[in-house]
C-alpha cells in the first residue's frame, strides 16, 4: 500500500499508513480499501474490507485502533495465501481421522413426521453441538433397503442422507460426491420408521472427504476454508487421499472424516491419523 489510491467508488484514501500496523491517518468521509488476491488451483479468492469513517462517530485514535486490527488481519491472511501458493503446508502435525458411516440429517418437520417428536439426543459426537439421536430410520431405495440407519442432530433446514458408494449401489441410487448441504439435483429416497414415512425428492449424497478445522487450526496448517489438500493416512495400508476439502469454522474441532469405503482401503482403525502432504 502507498500514500494514496483511488477506490472502486471514486473516493481517495490518503496516508500515511503502514502494513506493519503503524500509525494510520484517516480523514472523515474517507474509505479504507484493502484487497487480498490469492490463487489456489486456478481459483481466485478476493476479500474486500471496507471501513467508512462517515458511518461512525468516534475520535481519530479509535478509528486508528480499528484500522490497525484490520491491517494486521489482512497481513495474516496474505501470509496464509503465500503458504498456500507455495504448497508450504504444515506436514508434521497429525490430524485425527474418524470414520463417518451412513447416517441421516433430518429437518424438524421430517423428524416429527417420522417419530412424532423432535430428535432425542443420546450421545455427543466429536464436533461440538452435534449428537447421535435415539431415533433410527429405514432407507428404501429402488433396488434395496437399509435398516437401523443412524440419525444425527440437531435438526437442519433440509433433510439429507449421507452414504458410501457401496451403499448407493445396494440401494440403487446414483448418489454424487458432494459437500454436506449441497443437495441440489441429487437423488431422492424414502425414509421410514415404525410411526411414519417421508419421501425425499432430493438429498442423497456421498459426502466429500473433509477436514474440520477451527480458524486457529487453519492458521497452524497453512490452509483456508474450502482449500483442497492431499492427506497421507498412516493405517495398516497407508494411502494418500487427494481432493480433501478443508472446512473452517469457529465451532469445529480438528478431525478428518472419511467414509467406510475409504476407511477400508486404508485399513482404518481408531488409532489412524493423517498428515497433509505437499504433493
TIDRENLO-310143 format. One line per 2 residues: number of its first residue (from 0); their letters; for each residue x negated, z, y of N, C-alpha, C. Coordinates in nm, 2 decimals. Layout:
// residues N
NUM) A) X/Z/Y/X/Z/Y/X/Z/Y; ...
//
This chain:
// residues 279
0) XX) -0.08/0.00/-0.12/0.00/0.00/0.00/-0.09/0.00/0.12; -0.04/-0.06/0.23/-0.12/-0.07/0.35/-0.06/0.01/0.47
2) XX) -0.08/-0.04/0.59/-0.03/0.03/0.70/0.10/-0.02/0.75; 0.15/-0.12/0.68/0.29/-0.17/0.72/0.32/-0.29/0.64
4) XX) 0.46/-0.30/0.61/0.51/-0.42/0.54/0.66/-0.43/0.56; 0.70/-0.56/0.55/0.85/-0.58/0.56/0.91/-0.55/0.43
6) XX) 1.03/-0.49/0.43/1.10/-0.47/0.30/1.21/-0.57/0.29; 1.29/-0.55/0.18/1.39/-0.66/0.14/1.50/-0.67/0.24
8) XX) 1.52/-0.57/0.33/1.63/-0.58/0.42/1.58/-0.60/0.56; 1.46/-0.63/0.58/1.41/-0.67/0.71/1.35/-0.56/0.80
10) XX) 1.37/-0.44/0.75/1.31/-0.33/0.83/1.16/-0.32/0.80; 1.09/-0.24/0.88/0.95/-0.23/0.87/0.90/-0.09/0.85
12) XX) 0.81/-0.07/0.75/0.76/0.06/0.72/0.62/0.07/0.79; 0.60/0.18/0.86/0.47/0.20/0.93/0.39/0.31/0.87
14) XX) 0.26/0.31/0.87/0.17/0.41/0.82/0.14/0.51/0.93; 0.03/0.59/0.91/-0.05/0.58/0.78/0.02/0.66/0.67
16) XX) 0.00/0.61/0.55/0.04/0.68/0.43/-0.05/0.65/0.32; -0.05/0.73/0.21/-0.16/0.72/0.11/-0.09/0.73/-0.03
18) XX) -0.14/0.65/-0.12/-0.10/0.65/-0.26/-0.15/0.77/-0.33; -0.25/0.84/-0.27/-0.30/0.96/-0.33/-0.23/1.09/-0.29
20) XX) -0.12/1.07/-0.23/-0.03/1.19/-0.19/-0.07/1.25/-0.06; -0.15/1.18/0.02/-0.19/1.23/0.15/-0.08/1.23/0.25
22) XX) -0.11/1.25/0.38/0.00/1.26/0.48/0.07/1.13/0.49; 0.20/1.14/0.51/0.29/1.02/0.52/0.37/1.04/0.65
24) XX) 0.36/0.94/0.74/0.43/0.94/0.86/0.55/0.84/0.85; 0.67/0.89/0.87/0.79/0.81/0.86/0.88/0.83/0.98
26) XX) 0.89/0.73/1.07/0.98/0.75/1.18/1.13/0.74/1.14; 1.22/0.79/1.22/1.36/0.79/1.20/1.41/0.64/1.18
28) XX) 1.51/0.62/1.10/1.57/0.49/1.07/1.48/0.39/1.00; 1.37/0.44/0.94/1.28/0.36/0.87/1.30/0.38/0.72
30) XX) 1.25/0.29/0.64/1.28/0.29/0.49/1.15/0.27/0.42; 1.12/0.37/0.33/1.00/0.35/0.24/1.05/0.27/0.12
32) XX) 0.97/0.17/0.08/1.00/0.09/-0.03/0.88/0.08/-0.13; 0.90/0.12/-0.25/0.80/0.12/-0.35/0.84/0.04/-0.47
34) XX) 0.75/-0.03/-0.53/0.78/-0.11/-0.65/0.68/-0.10/-0.75; 0.72/-0.08/-0.87/0.63/-0.08/-0.99/0.66/-0.21/-1.07
36) XX) 0.56/-0.28/-1.10/0.57/-0.40/-1.18/0.48/-0.40/-1.30; 0.54/-0.39/-1.42/0.47/-0.38/-1.54/0.52/-0.48/-1.64
38) XX) 0.44/-0.53/-1.73/0.48/-0.63/-1.82/0.45/-0.58/-1.96; 0.55/-0.57/-2.05/0.54/-0.53/-2.19/0.60/-0.64/-2.27
40) XX) 0.51/-0.70/-2.36/0.55/-0.81/-2.45/0.64/-0.91/-2.38; 0.60/-0.95/-2.26/0.67/-1.06/-2.19/0.79/-1.01/-2.11
42) XX) 0.83/-0.88/-2.12/0.94/-0.83/-2.05/0.89/-0.77/-1.92; 0.97/-0.78/-1.81/0.92/-0.73/-1.68/1.01/-0.62/-1.64
44) XX) 0.95/-0.50/-1.60/1.03/-0.39/-1.56/1.00/-0.36/-1.42; 1.11/-0.34/-1.34/1.10/-0.31/-1.20/1.16/-0.17/-1.17
46) XX) 1.10/-0.09/-1.09/1.16/0.03/-1.05/1.15/0.03/-0.89; 1.27/0.04/-0.83/1.27/0.04/-0.68/1.31/0.18/-0.64
48) XX) 1.24/0.24/-0.55/1.27/0.37/-0.50/1.30/0.36/-0.35; 1.41/0.40/-0.30/1.45/0.39/-0.16/1.48/0.53/-0.11
50) XX) 1.42/0.56/0.01/1.45/0.68/0.08/1.47/0.64/0.23; 1.59/0.67/0.28/1.63/0.63/0.41/1.63/0.76/0.50
52) XX) 1.55/0.76/0.60/1.54/0.88/0.68/1.67/0.89/0.77; 1.74/0.77/0.79/1.85/0.77/0.88/1.97/0.84/0.81
54) XX) 1.96/0.85/0.67/2.08/0.91/0.60/2.06/1.06/0.58; 1.95/1.12/0.62/1.94/1.26/0.61/1.90/1.32/0.74
56) XX) 1.92/1.45/0.75/1.88/1.52/0.87/1.79/1.63/0.83; 1.66/1.61/0.86/1.55/1.70/0.82/1.43/1.68/0.91
58) XX) 1.34/1.78/0.92/1.23/1.76/1.00/1.12/1.68/0.93; 1.02/1.64/1.01/0.92/1.54/0.95/0.84/1.60/0.83
60) XX) 0.82/1.74/0.83/0.75/1.80/0.72/0.83/1.79/0.59; 0.96/1.81/0.60/1.04/1.80/0.48/1.05/1.66/0.43
62) XX) 1.05/1.56/0.52/1.05/1.42/0.48/0.92/1.39/0.41; 0.81/1.43/0.47/0.68/1.40/0.41/0.66/1.47/0.28
64) XX) 0.72/1.59/0.26/0.71/1.66/0.13/0.78/1.57/0.02; 0.90/1.52/0.06/0.97/1.43/-0.04/0.90/1.31/-0.07
66) XX) 0.84/1.24/0.03/0.77/1.12/0.01/0.64/1.15/-0.07; 0.58/1.26/-0.06/0.46/1.29/-0.14/0.50/1.30/-0.29
68) XX) 0.61/1.36/-0.32/0.66/1.37/-0.46/0.69/1.23/-0.51; 0.76/1.15/-0.43/0.79/1.01/-0.47/0.67/0.93/-0.50
70) XX) 0.57/0.94/-0.41/0.45/0.86/-0.43/0.37/0.91/-0.55; 0.37/1.04/-0.58/0.30/1.09/-0.70/0.37/1.04/-0.82
72) XX) 0.50/1.03/-0.82/0.57/0.98/-0.93/0.55/0.83/-0.96; 0.54/0.76/-0.85/0.50/0.62/-0.86/0.37/0.60/-0.92
74) XX) 0.27/0.68/-0.88/0.13/0.67/-0.93/0.13/0.70/-1.08; 0.21/0.80/-1.12/0.22/0.84/-1.26/0.27/0.72/-1.34
76) XX) 0.38/0.66/-1.29/0.44/0.55/-1.36/0.35/0.43/-1.37; 0.27/0.41/-1.27/0.17/0.30/-1.27/0.07/0.32/-1.37
78) XX) 0.02/0.45/-1.39/-0.08/0.48/-1.49/-0.03/0.45/-1.63; 0.10/0.49/-1.65/0.16/0.47/-1.78/0.17/0.32/-1.81
80) XX) 0.21/0.24/-1.70/0.22/0.10/-1.71/0.08/0.04/-1.75; -0.03/0.08/-1.69/-0.16/0.03/-1.72/-0.20/0.06/-1.86
82) XX) -0.16/0.18/-1.91/-0.19/0.21/-2.05/-0.11/0.12/-2.14; 0.01/0.09/-2.11/0.10/0.01/-2.20/0.04/-0.13/-2.20
84) XX) 0.00/-0.19/-2.08/-0.05/-0.32/-2.08/-0.17/-0.34/-2.17; -0.26/-0.24/-2.17/-0.38/-0.25/-2.24/-0.36/-0.20/-2.39
86) XX) -0.24/-0.15/-2.42/-0.22/-0.11/-2.55/-0.29/0.02/-2.58; -0.33/0.10/-2.47/-0.40/0.22/-2.49/-0.31/0.34/-2.52
88) XX) -0.25/0.34/-2.63/-0.16/0.45/-2.67/-0.23/0.56/-2.73; -0.17/0.68/-2.73/-0.22/0.79/-2.80/-0.21/0.77/-2.95
90) XX) -0.32/0.74/-3.02/-0.31/0.71/-3.16/-0.36/0.83/-3.25; -0.39/0.94/-3.18/-0.45/1.05/-3.26/-0.34/1.15/-3.30
92) XX) -0.24/1.17/-3.21/-0.14/1.27/-3.23/-0.03/1.22/-3.33; 0.01/1.30/-3.42/0.11/1.26/-3.52/0.25/1.29/-3.47
94) XX) 0.34/1.21/-3.53/0.49/1.22/-3.50/0.56/1.25/-3.63; 0.64/1.36/-3.63/0.72/1.39/-3.75/0.82/1.27/-3.78
96) XX) 0.83/1.24/-3.91/0.92/1.13/-3.95/1.03/1.18/-4.03; 1.16/1.15/-3.99/1.27/1.20/-4.05/1.35/1.08/-4.11
98) XX) 1.42/1.11/-4.23/1.50/1.01/-4.29/1.64/1.02/-4.24; 1.70/0.91/-4.19/1.83/0.91/-4.14/1.92/0.83/-4.24
100) XX) 1.99/0.91/-4.33/2.07/0.85/-4.43/2.20/0.80/-4.37; 2.28/0.72/-4.44/2.41/0.67/-4.39/2.49/0.78/-4.33
102) XX) 2.55/0.75/-4.22/2.64/0.85/-4.15/2.73/0.78/-4.05; 2.83/0.86/-4.00/2.93/0.81/-3.91/2.94/0.89/-3.79
104) XX) 2.95/0.83/-3.67/2.98/0.90/-3.55/3.13/0.86/-3.51; 3.21/0.96/-3.48/3.35/0.93/-3.45/3.39/0.96/-3.31
106) XX) 3.48/0.88/-3.26/3.54/0.92/-3.13/3.64/1.04/-3.16; 3.67/1.11/-3.06/3.76/1.23/-3.08/3.89/1.18/-3.13
108) XX) 3.94/1.07/-3.08/4.07/1.02/-3.13/4.07/0.98/-3.28; 3.96/0.92/-3.32/3.95/0.88/-3.46/3.93/1.01/-3.55
110) XX) 3.86/1.11/-3.50/3.84/1.23/-3.57/3.97/1.30/-3.60; 4.06/1.30/-3.50/4.19/1.37/-3.51/4.28/1.28/-3.60
112) XX) 4.27/1.15/-3.59/4.35/1.07/-3.68/4.31/1.09/-3.83; 4.18/1.11/-3.85/4.13/1.13/-3.99/4.15/1.27/-4.04
114) XX) 4.13/1.37/-3.96/4.13/1.51/-4.01/4.23/1.60/-3.94; 4.30/1.55/-3.84/4.40/1.63/-3.77/4.34/1.73/-3.68
116) XX) 4.21/1.73/-3.65/4.15/1.82/-3.56/4.01/1.76/-3.52; 3.95/1.82/-3.41/3.81/1.77/-3.38/3.71/1.81/-3.48
118) XX) 3.59/1.76/-3.47/3.49/1.78/-3.57/3.45/1.93/-3.58; 3.42/1.98/-3.70/3.38/2.12/-3.72/3.23/2.13/-3.74
120) XX) 3.15/2.19/-3.65/3.00/2.19/-3.68/2.97/2.28/-3.80; 2.87/2.24/-3.88/2.83/2.32/-3.99/2.68/2.35/-3.98
122) XX) 2.60/2.25/-3.93/2.46/2.28/-3.92/2.40/2.19/-3.81; 2.31/2.26/-3.73/2.24/2.18/-3.62/2.14/2.09/-3.68
124) XX) 2.13/1.97/-3.61/2.03/1.87/-3.65/1.90/1.89/-3.56; 1.80/1.81/-3.59/1.67/1.82/-3.52/1.68/1.79/-3.37
126) XX) 1.77/1.70/-3.34/1.79/1.66/-3.20/1.89/1.76/-3.13; 1.85/1.83/-3.02/1.93/1.93/-2.96/2.07/1.88/-2.93
128) XX) 2.17/1.96/-2.96/2.31/1.93/-2.93/2.38/1.85/-3.04; 2.30/1.80/-3.14/2.36/1.72/-3.24/2.39/1.81/-3.37
130) XX) 2.49/1.78/-3.44/2.52/1.86/-3.56/2.58/1.78/-3.67; 2.57/1.84/-3.79/2.64/1.79/-3.91/2.77/1.85/-3.91
132) XX) 2.88/1.77/-3.93/3.01/1.82/-3.94/3.06/1.86/-4.08; 3.15/1.94/-4.09/3.21/1.98/-4.22/3.28/1.86/-4.28
134) XX) 3.34/1.78/-4.20/3.42/1.67/-4.24/3.34/1.56/-4.31; 3.40/1.48/-4.40/3.33/1.37/-4.47/3.44/1.26/-4.47
136) XX) 3.38/1.13/-4.48/3.47/1.02/-4.49/3.43/0.92/-4.60; 3.53/0.84/-4.64/3.50/0.73/-4.73/3.49/0.60/-4.65
138) XX) 3.39/0.52/-4.69/3.37/0.39/-4.63/3.43/0.28/-4.72; 3.52/0.20/-4.67/3.58/0.10/-4.76/3.55/-0.04/-4.70
140) XX) 3.46/-0.11/-4.77/3.43/-0.25/-4.73/3.49/-0.36/-4.81; 3.46/-0.48/-4.78/3.52/-0.59/-4.85/3.49/-0.60/-5.00
142) XX) 3.37/-0.54/-5.04/3.32/-0.55/-5.18/3.30/-0.42/-5.24; 3.29/-0.31/-5.16/3.26/-0.18/-5.22/3.31/-0.06/-5.14
144) XX) 3.29/0.06/-5.20/3.33/0.18/-5.14/3.22/0.28/-5.15; 3.21/0.37/-5.05/3.11/0.47/-5.05/3.18/0.60/-5.01
146) XX) 3.17/0.71/-5.09/3.24/0.83/-5.07/3.15/0.94/-5.01; 3.21/1.04/-4.96/3.14/1.16/-4.91/3.03/1.13/-4.81
148) XX) 3.06/1.04/-4.72/2.97/1.00/-4.61/2.97/1.10/-4.50; 2.85/1.14/-4.46/2.83/1.25/-4.36/2.89/1.20/-4.22
150) XX) 2.94/1.29/-4.15/2.99/1.27/-4.01/2.91/1.36/-3.92; 2.85/1.30/-3.81/2.77/1.37/-3.72/2.84/1.39/-3.59
152) XX) 2.82/1.50/-3.52/2.88/1.53/-3.39/2.77/1.55/-3.29; 2.82/1.57/-3.16/2.96/1.57/-3.12/3.02/1.43/-3.12
154) XX) 3.15/1.43/-3.09/3.22/1.30/-3.09/3.17/1.21/-2.98; 3.19/1.08/-2.99/3.14/0.98/-2.90/3.26/0.91/-2.84
156) XX) 3.22/0.82/-2.74/3.33/0.74/-2.68/3.39/0.64/-2.78; 3.30/0.59/-2.87/3.35/0.49/-2.97/3.29/0.53/-3.10
158) XX) 3.36/0.50/-3.21/3.31/0.53/-3.34/3.21/0.43/-3.39; 3.11/0.48/-3.47/3.00/0.39/-3.51/2.96/0.43/-3.65
160) XX) 2.93/0.34/-3.74/2.88/0.36/-3.87/2.74/0.31/-3.89; 2.65/0.40/-3.93/2.51/0.36/-3.95/2.47/0.36/-4.09
162) XX) 2.43/0.24/-4.15/2.40/0.23/-4.29/2.27/0.16/-4.30; 2.22/0.15/-4.43/2.10/0.07/-4.45/2.14/-0.07/-4.50
164) XX) 2.04/-0.16/-4.51/2.07/-0.30/-4.56/2.12/-0.29/-4.70; 2.07/-0.20/-4.78/2.12/-0.19/-4.92/2.26/-0.14/-4.92
166) XX) 2.30/-0.05/-4.84/2.44/-0.01/-4.82/2.53/-0.12/-4.78; 2.48/-0.20/-4.69/2.55/-0.32/-4.64/2.59/-0.42/-4.75
168) XX) 2.49/-0.44/-4.84/2.52/-0.53/-4.95/2.62/-0.48/-5.04; 2.61/-0.34/-5.07/2.71/-0.28/-5.16/2.85/-0.29/-5.10
170) XX) 2.86/-0.26/-4.97/2.99/-0.26/-4.90/3.04/-0.41/-4.88; 2.95/-0.50/-4.87/2.99/-0.64/-4.84/3.01/-0.67/-4.70
172) XX) 2.93/-0.61/-4.61/2.93/-0.63/-4.47/2.80/-0.68/-4.42; 2.80/-0.77/-4.32/2.68/-0.83/-4.26/2.64/-0.74/-4.14
174) XX) 2.58/-0.62/-4.17/2.55/-0.53/-4.06/2.42/-0.57/-3.99; 2.42/-0.59/-3.86/2.29/-0.63/-3.79/2.21/-0.51/-3.76
176) XX) 2.08/-0.53/-3.74/1.99/-0.42/-3.69/2.01/-0.41/-3.54; 2.06/-0.29/-3.50/2.09/-0.27/-3.36/2.05/-0.13/-3.32
178) XX) 2.03/-0.11/-3.19/2.01/0.02/-3.13/2.14/0.10/-3.13; 2.13/0.22/-3.16/2.26/0.30/-3.16/2.34/0.29/-3.03
180) XX) 2.47/0.26/-3.05/2.55/0.24/-2.93/2.57/0.09/-2.90; 2.49/0.00/-2.95/2.50/-0.14/-2.93/2.58/-0.20/-3.04
182) XX) 2.72/-0.19/-3.03/2.80/-0.24/-3.14/2.88/-0.36/-3.11; 2.86/-0.42/-2.99/2.94/-0.54/-2.96/2.92/-0.65/-3.06
184) XX) 3.03/-0.70/-3.11/3.02/-0.81/-3.21/2.98/-0.78/-3.35; 2.97/-0.65/-3.38/2.93/-0.61/-3.51/3.05/-0.60/-3.61
186) XX) 3.03/-0.60/-3.74/3.14/-0.59/-3.83/3.22/-0.46/-3.82; 3.35/-0.47/-3.87/3.43/-0.35/-3.88/3.43/-0.30/-4.02
188) XX) 3.50/-0.19/-4.04/3.51/-0.13/-4.17/3.63/-0.03/-4.17; 3.68/0.01/-4.29/3.79/0.11/-4.30/3.73/0.25/-4.33
190) XX) 3.77/0.35/-4.25/3.73/0.49/-4.27/3.85/0.56/-4.33; 3.83/0.64/-4.43/3.94/0.71/-4.49/3.91/0.85/-4.52
192) XX) 4.01/0.94/-4.52/3.99/1.08/-4.56/4.12/1.12/-4.64; 4.12/1.24/-4.68/4.24/1.29/-4.75/4.36/1.29/-4.66
194) XX) 4.34/1.30/-4.53/4.45/1.31/-4.44/4.49/1.19/-4.36; 4.40/1.09/-4.36/4.43/0.98/-4.27/4.34/0.86/-4.30
196) XX) 4.36/0.75/-4.23/4.29/0.63/-4.24/4.27/0.56/-4.10; 4.15/0.51/-4.08/4.13/0.44/-3.95/4.05/0.31/-3.98
198) XX) 4.10/0.20/-3.92/4.03/0.07/-3.93/3.95/0.04/-3.80; 3.82/0.03/-3.82/3.74/-0.01/-3.71/3.72/-0.16/-3.70
200) XX) 3.75/-0.22/-3.58/3.73/-0.36/-3.56/3.58/-0.40/-3.55; 3.50/-0.30/-3.51/3.36/-0.32/-3.50/3.29/-0.19/-3.50
202) XX) 3.16/-0.19/-3.52/3.09/-0.06/-3.52/2.99/-0.03/-3.63; 2.98/-0.13/-3.72/2.89/-0.11/-3.84/2.75/-0.17/-3.81
204) XX) 2.64/-0.09/-3.81/2.51/-0.13/-3.78/2.41/-0.08/-3.87; 2.29/-0.14/-3.88/2.17/-0.08/-3.94/2.09/-0.04/-3.82
206) XX) 2.07/0.09/-3.80/2.01/0.14/-3.68/1.86/0.10/-3.67; 1.82/0.05/-3.56/1.68/0.02/-3.53/1.59/0.15/-3.56
208) XX) 1.48/0.13/-3.63/1.39/0.24/-3.64/1.34/0.28/-3.50; 1.33/0.41/-3.48/1.31/0.45/-3.34/1.24/0.59/-3.34
210) XX) 1.19/0.62/-3.22/1.13/0.75/-3.19/1.20/0.81/-3.08; 1.24/0.94/-3.10/1.30/1.02/-2.99/1.18/1.09/-2.92
212) XX) 1.18/1.08/-2.79/1.07/1.15/-2.71/1.13/1.21/-2.58; 1.08/1.32/-2.54/1.10/1.38/-2.41/1.02/1.30/-2.31
214) XX) 1.05/1.31/-2.18/0.96/1.25/-2.08/0.81/1.30/-2.09; 0.79/1.42/-2.13/0.65/1.47/-2.14/0.59/1.41/-2.26
216) XX) 0.66/1.40/-2.37/0.61/1.33/-2.49/0.57/1.18/-2.46; 0.65/1.11/-2.38/0.63/0.97/-2.35/0.50/0.96/-2.26
218) XX) 0.48/1.05/-2.17/0.36/1.05/-2.09/0.23/1.08/-2.18; 0.25/1.17/-2.27/0.14/1.20/-2.36/0.10/1.09/-2.45
220) XX) 0.20/1.01/-2.50/0.17/0.90/-2.59/0.15/0.77/-2.51; 0.17/0.77/-2.38/0.14/0.64/-2.30/0.25/0.54/-2.32
222) XX) 0.37/0.58/-2.33/0.48/0.48/-2.35/0.59/0.52/-2.25; 0.69/0.42/-2.24/0.81/0.45/-2.16/0.93/0.41/-2.24
224) XX) 1.05/0.44/-2.19/1.17/0.42/-2.26/1.19/0.27/-2.29; 1.23/0.24/-2.41/1.26/0.10/-2.46/1.13/0.03/-2.49
226) XX) 1.02/0.09/-2.49/0.90/0.02/-2.54/0.92/0.00/-2.69; 0.84/-0.10/-2.74/0.84/-0.13/-2.89/0.70/-0.11/-2.93
228) XX) 0.67/-0.03/-3.04/0.54/0.00/-3.08/0.53/-0.01/-3.23; 0.40/-0.01/-3.28/0.37/-0.01/-3.42/0.34/0.13/-3.46
230) XX) 0.39/0.18/-3.58/0.37/0.31/-3.62/0.32/0.31/-3.77; 0.21/0.38/-3.79/0.15/0.39/-3.92/0.20/0.51/-3.99
232) XX) 0.26/0.50/-4.11/0.31/0.61/-4.18/0.21/0.65/-4.29; 0.19/0.78/-4.31/0.09/0.83/-4.40/0.15/0.88/-4.53
234) XX) 0.25/0.81/-4.58/0.32/0.85/-4.70/0.24/0.82/-4.82; 0.30/0.84/-4.94/0.24/0.81/-5.07/0.20/0.66/-5.08
236) XX) 0.28/0.58/-5.01/0.25/0.43/-5.00/0.24/0.40/-4.85; 0.12/0.42/-4.79/0.10/0.40/-4.64/0.15/0.26/-4.60
238) XX) 0.21/0.26/-4.49/0.26/0.13/-4.44/0.27/0.14/-4.29; 0.26/0.03/-4.22/0.27/0.02/-4.07/0.41/-0.05/-4.04
240) XX) 0.49/0.02/-3.97/0.62/-0.03/-3.93/0.61/-0.09/-3.79; 0.65/-0.21/-3.77/0.64/-0.28/-3.64/0.78/-0.27/-3.57
242) XX) 0.78/-0.30/-3.44/0.90/-0.31/-3.36/0.98/-0.18/-3.36; 0.91/-0.06/-3.35/0.97/0.07/-3.35/1.01/0.10/-3.20
244) XX) 1.14/0.12/-3.18/1.19/0.15/-3.05/1.16/0.29/-3.00; 1.12/0.30/-2.88/1.09/0.43/-2.81/1.21/0.46/-2.73
246) XX) 1.27/0.58/-2.75/1.39/0.63/-2.67/1.35/0.76/-2.60; 1.35/0.76/-2.47/1.31/0.87/-2.39/1.43/0.94/-2.32
248) XX) 1.44/1.07/-2.34/1.55/1.14/-2.27/1.51/1.29/-2.26; 1.56/1.35/-2.15/1.52/1.50/-2.13/1.56/1.58/-2.25
250) XX) 1.67/1.54/-2.32/1.72/1.63/-2.42/1.66/1.60/-2.56; 1.57/1.50/-2.57/1.52/1.46/-2.70/1.40/1.55/-2.74
252) XX) 1.39/1.57/-2.87/1.28/1.63/-2.94/1.20/1.53/-3.02; 1.07/1.54/-3.01/0.99/1.44/-3.08/1.02/1.42/-3.23
254) XX) 1.06/1.30/-3.27/1.08/1.27/-3.41/1.10/1.12/-3.42; 1.05/1.06/-3.53/1.08/0.92/-3.56/1.19/0.92/-3.67
256) XX) 1.28/0.83/-3.66/1.39/0.81/-3.75/1.38/0.68/-3.82; 1.38/0.68/-3.96/1.38/0.56/-4.04/1.50/0.57/-4.14
258) XX) 1.54/0.46/-4.20/1.65/0.47/-4.29/1.59/0.48/-4.43; 1.68/0.50/-4.54/1.63/0.52/-4.67/1.55/0.40/-4.73
260) XX) 1.59/0.28/-4.69/1.51/0.16/-4.73/1.37/0.17/-4.69; 1.35/0.20/-4.56/1.21/0.21/-4.50/1.14/0.33/-4.56
262) XX) 1.21/0.44/-4.58/1.15/0.56/-4.64/1.10/0.54/-4.78; 1.18/0.47/-4.86/1.14/0.44/-5.00/1.02/0.35/-5.01
264) XX) 1.01/0.25/-4.91/0.90/0.16/-4.91/0.77/0.24/-4.88; 0.78/0.35/-4.81/0.66/0.42/-4.77/0.63/0.55/-4.86
266) XX) 0.72/0.57/-4.96/0.71/0.69/-5.04/0.73/0.82/-4.95; 0.84/0.81/-4.87/0.86/0.92/-4.77/0.89/1.05/-4.84
268) XX) 0.84/1.16/-4.78/0.89/1.29/-4.81/0.88/1.37/-4.68; 0.92/1.50/-4.68/0.93/1.58/-4.56/0.80/1.60/-4.49
270) XX) 0.69/1.58/-4.56/0.56/1.61/-4.50/0.50/1.48/-4.43; 0.57/1.37/-4.45/0.52/1.24/-4.39/0.52/1.24/-4.24
272) XX) 0.42/1.19/-4.18/0.42/1.18/-4.03/0.37/1.04/-4.00; 0.38/1.01/-3.87/0.33/0.88/-3.83/0.24/0.88/-3.71
274) XX) 0.17/0.78/-3.68/0.08/0.76/-3.57/0.10/0.63/-3.50; 0.12/0.62/-3.37/0.13/0.50/-3.30/0.00/0.42/-3.32
276) XX) 0.01/0.29/-3.35/-0.10/0.21/-3.37/-0.12/0.11/-3.25; -0.24/0.08/-3.22/-0.27/-0.02/-3.11/-0.25/-0.16/-3.15
278) X) -0.23/-0.19/-3.28/-0.22/-0.33/-3.33/-0.08/-0.35/-3.39
//
